[in-house]
Each structure stands twice: as C-alpha cells, then as structure tokens.
Amino acid sequence: MFDLIHNDYTKIFILIIRKEHFIMEIKSVGVIGAGVMGTGVAQNFSQAGFKVILLDINADILIRAEGKINRDLRLYQMFHRDIKIDSSEVLERICFTKDYNLLKDVDFVVENVFENLTVKETAYEKLNTICSNDCIIAANTSCIPITRIAALTDHPDKVIGIHFMNPVPMKKTVEVIRGYHTTDKTVEITEKLLKRIGKDSIIVNDLPGFVSNRLSHLFMNEAAFVVQDGVATPRQVDEIFKKCYEHKMGPLATADLIGLDTVVNSLDILFDNYKDPKFKCCPLLRKMVHAGLLGRKTKEGFFKYYKGMDE
C-alpha cells in the first residue's frame, strides 16, 4: 500500500517538475523597438540561439537595424578571431517586422519603446490583446517605474524591468527590477533566461530610476553644471574621474554614449516623479539638445566623434 502511494506521489512530483521545466523553457523572444538598445537586445538573443522577432513601426529603422547588426557582428569577429560567429545565421534567426500580430506565439517580450509613458501605452495596449497570458513582458526602461508600466497590462504579475546597458552584447550584467506585482516565478524565469544569453542579474526593487539611473544621472547632470559654471572643460572633468578614480569612462563621455536627449528626458522623468530639485536638468544639457548636439549619435556632444573615437 505504501509503495502504491509512494509511486503515485512520485509520478505527481515528476509531472510538476516537467510542467515547471516547460514553463521556463523560452524558445522565442519578441523585441519591440529597433533603436540602439532594441537592436542590441535582438542581436544578443539571436547570438545565443533564440528566434527573435524585432518589431518597429518604422521600416527605415528596421533596415538600419539589420545593417547595424551585420556590421557589429563583423567588427566583433575581427577583434575576437577565437570566437566563431556566423553573421548570416544570426540574422536568419531575426525576423524584422512592423506586424505586432507576429508576437502572438512568443514566450518573452522585451519592450524598448521610447522613454515616454504615453508612447508606451500604445505598445502595451497591443501586447495585451496579442500576447498569450503566459508571456512575460520585460520593460527595458531606465527611469519609468515598473509598477506603473505593469498597470497598463492585464497581467501585472508577468511584468518585470530589465535595464540593459549599452552596448548590450558587450555588457555582462543587467539591472533587473521587481515591480509591486511581479511574482517570484517571473523573476526566476527572467534570471535564468538572462543567464542563457551570458548575463548576470542584479535584482532591485521598484522606484523611479531604480539604482543605476537614479545615481548616474545626478552624476552626469552635476558634471554638466561644472562645465556650465566654467570650473573645468569636459575633457578635464572626465580625465579627473578616469585618472584619479580609475573610472573606465568619465560622466560626460557616458552622457554622450547614452545620448544627451535621453539623459535630459530621464532627468525630467526623475524630477516629475520625485519633485526633488536635485534632479532639475542642467540648462546647458537642454541647450545642447536643442542645438542637435546629442553625443555619439550625432557625432558631437561634449566631445566630437569620428568613427566612434573622440577627437
């Protein structure tokens, strides 16, 4: 009698394990937004062997994304000849599309829409009606609270934040943000998925800016004030932090890499959420954005750039 009961419980336990394994087996990933971050995310997942649907509403941006991935893979191969990468295979695993309906069968979505809640609402309205109830949605946001984003969905327990760093394929660690309703299972699946694409996770709780941008944007903003006040030149500011503190990049070169328009937008979000004057954007930063000096993306910000190197 004991053996019969024992065997029945063993079968149930095996079934539970199989079910859990099935739930955590992510095979296809949707990536919304084919800008710099979304393109890097799509490339990273594809290189790890996942089928990827890279979606953007702009066909020209999708064309540029495909070209960028191809160039980046070839460049990576030049500097890492010991690692074999077939760029054609990586690109074949990525479907470049404008059609949201292709996301209906994906297991995991990474949303990289512009850092504006109104713009994001449109994307999440579509995800709500198209994606399956089991699909996990990761918001790749730098400042907007995950709990606020999750409120746009019917399944807030399946929403989590992943703050990828730029350039995505080269960075080994990501900031993962647990929203108010995010379940342990969602965190576990996300952490294991990130491990499969070669990334470690640092899991933090949800408030605007989280850890990385809540601190780094104060740093970059104050560096801009130092330049505006004539205390030092941009190069002097960055040299102090590289040579005295051994930072790999100075705060102003980091701002140029992120994009000064993105930095200004993030500061505005932080100020709107906290109402703390320490997050008020430096006038010089806003002036540079109005002048079209956005950093690396326009070849000029606090520094001038030629072929990716500051002059």
N, C-alpha and C positions, 0 to 999 in steps of 0.2 A: 504493500500500500504506500509506504514511504517512497519507494523507488518511482512509483507512478506519479505521485505528487511532485517529487523532485524533478522528474523528466519533464512534466508539464511546465513547471516554473522555468526550467532551463530553456525550453522552446520559446516561452514568452520573453525571457531575457534576451535571447538571440534575436527575436523579432524586433525588440525595442532597439537593440544595437544597430540592426540593419536599417531600421527606419531613420535613426539619428544620422547614420552614415549617409543615407540618401539625401536627407535634408541639407547636409553640409557639403555635398558634392556639387560645387559650382562648375558648370561647363561653359556657359556663355555669359558675356558681360556687355551691357549697354553703356555707352559713354555719351552724354549729352553735352554738346558744346565742343567745337573743333578749334578753339583758340589754342594758345600756347600750352596751357595746362591740360586741356582735354586731349590734345594731340599726344602729349607726353604720356598721359594715362593709358590711352589706347595702345600706343607703342609698347609700353611696359607689359600690359596684359597679353598682347599678342606674342611678344618675345617669350613669354612664359608658357605659350601653347594654347591660350584661350581663344575661342572665337569671339570676335568683338564687333559690335555694331556701333559705329561712330556717327552720331547724328548732329546735324546743324541745319538751321533754316536757310542758310546762305550757301548756294552751290559753289561760289568762288572760294569761300573759306574752306570748303571740303577739298577742293582741288589743291589749294595751298597746303593743307594739312597732309595730303598724300605725298606731295613733293618734299615737304619738310621731313617726314618720317623716312623717306628714301635717302635723303641727304644725310640725316643724322645717323642712320644705320651704317652708311658707307664710311662716314667720318669715324664712327666708333670702331669699325673694323680696322681702319688704318692705324689706330693707336692701341688696339688690342688684338694683335695678329694671332695670339694664342687661343682666342675665343672665336669659334666658327659661327657666323650668323649668316643665314641665307635671307637677304632682304626681300627677295621675291616671295618666299614662304611667309614671312612676317606680314607683308602687305596683303597676301591672299587670304589671310585669316581675318582681315578687317573689311567690313562692309561699310562703305562711305555712302550715307543716305540722308535724305530730308524727310523720310517717312517714319513717323512715330509708331505706326502700326507694326513695324518690324520688331519692336521691343516686347511684343506680347508673350514671347516664349523665353525671354532671358531670365536668368536666375538672380542677377545682381545688376544694379544700375548705379553709375557714378555720375552725379549731376554737377556740371561745371559752368552753369549759366552765369552770365554777368552778375556781379555782386549788387543786385538790386532786387528787393523783395517783390516788387510789382512785376518785374520781368520773370522772376522765378515762379510766381503764381501761375502763369500761363503754362509753364512746363509741367508743374505738378498737377494741374487740372487734367492734362492729357495722360500723365502717368497713372493717375487714379482710375481712369476708365480703361486703360490698355493693359497695364501690367497685372500679373497674377497676384493673388493675395499673399503668396509665399515669397514674392520677390522683395529683396532687401534694397532699400534706396539709401545711398551714401551721398550726402551733400558735401562736395569739395568746396567749402566756404572758408574764408579766413576770418570773418568777424560776425556774421549774422547768427544769432542763437539757433541751435539745432531744434530746440523745443518749439520755437516759432515756426521754423520750416516744417516740422512734423505736423503742426496744426493744419497745414494745407492738405494733408492726406487723410484717407480713411483708416490707415493702419500705422499710427504713430509709433507703435512698438517695433516696427520694421525699419525705422528711420534712424540713421546714425551719421555722425560727422567724420569725414576723413580729410584732414588738411594736408594734402600732398605738397611737397616742396619742389621748387624749380631749380634745375631741370629734373623732371620726375624720374626718368630711367636711371639717373645717376645717384639719386638720394636714397640712402638705405633705411631711413627712419621716417615715420609719419606720426602726426598728432591725431589721435582718434578721440572723438568727443561723444560722450554718452548723454543723450537728451533725457528729459524727465521720464518719458515713457519707454525709452529704449530698453529692451529686455537683455538679460544675461546671454540668452541664446543668440541674439543678433550680434552682440559684442563678440561672442566666441567664434561665430561663423566668419565675421569680418576679420578678426585677428588671424585666423587660420588661412583665410584667403590671401591676406596681405603677405603672410609668410611664404606662400607659394609663389609670389612674384618677387621674393627676395627682400621684403621689408619688415623691419621690426616696428612694433606699435607701442606708443606711449599713450595710455588711456587716461583722459582727464574728464572733469565734469563741465557742465554747460553754463557759461556766461559769455556775453559778447566779447569777441576777441580771443577767448579761451586763454591759453598761456602765451603762445608764440607771438601773436599779433598785438595782444594787449601790452606786451613789453616792448617788442621790436619797433612798433610804430611810434611809441614815445621816444625811443632812441633815435630813429630816423628824423622825426619831427624836430627834436631839440637840436640835432646836428644841422638841420636846415636853418634854424634860428641863429646858430653860431655863425654860419656863413652870412646870413642876412644882416647880422649885427656887426659884421666886419671884424670879428675876433680872429678868424682864420679862413684860408681858402679851402675849397672842397678837398684838394689833394692833401693839405696839411691835416685836416680833420681825420681823413681816412688813414693817413700814414701813422698818426698817433695810435690809432686802435690796432693797426696791423703790426707795428713795430714795438709799441710799448706793452700792448695786451695780447699780442700774438693772435689776433683775430685773422681768419683767412681773408675776409673782406671787410672793408670799412662800411659804416652805416649809409653813406651817400652812394657808394657803388652798389650796395644792396638795394637801395631805393631805385636806382637806375635799372637794375636787373628785374625787379618786380614790375616796374612801370610807375612813373610818378602819378599818372591818372588813377591807378589802382590804389596807391598809397593815400592819395587825397580822399578818394571815395571811402576807404576803410576808416580813416580818421573821422570822417563825417558820420559814419555809422556808429563808431565808438562814442563820439560826442553826443549823438542823438539818444543813445541808449543809457549812458551814464550821467549825462548832463554835468560832466566834470570839466572845468576849464582846461585841465591839463591835456585834454585831447583836442583842443582847438587847433585847427590846421594853421601851420606857419604861412603867412601871406606870400612869402617867396615861392613856396611849393605850388600854391594855387596859381600864381602869376606864370610860373614856368609851364604849367599845364595849359593855361590859356594861350601861351605862345607856341604850343605844339612841341615843347621840349620834354618828351616823355621818358627819355632814357634810351636804353639799348634798342627798343622797338623803332625809334625814330632816328637812331644814330647820334643823338645828342640829348644830354640831360645835365647832370652836374659835371659829367665828363663827355668828351667826344669819342665816338667809336668808329673803328674801321676794321671790317672783317672780324668783329667780335672782340677787338682789343682796344683799350683806351689809349689815346694818343698822348 
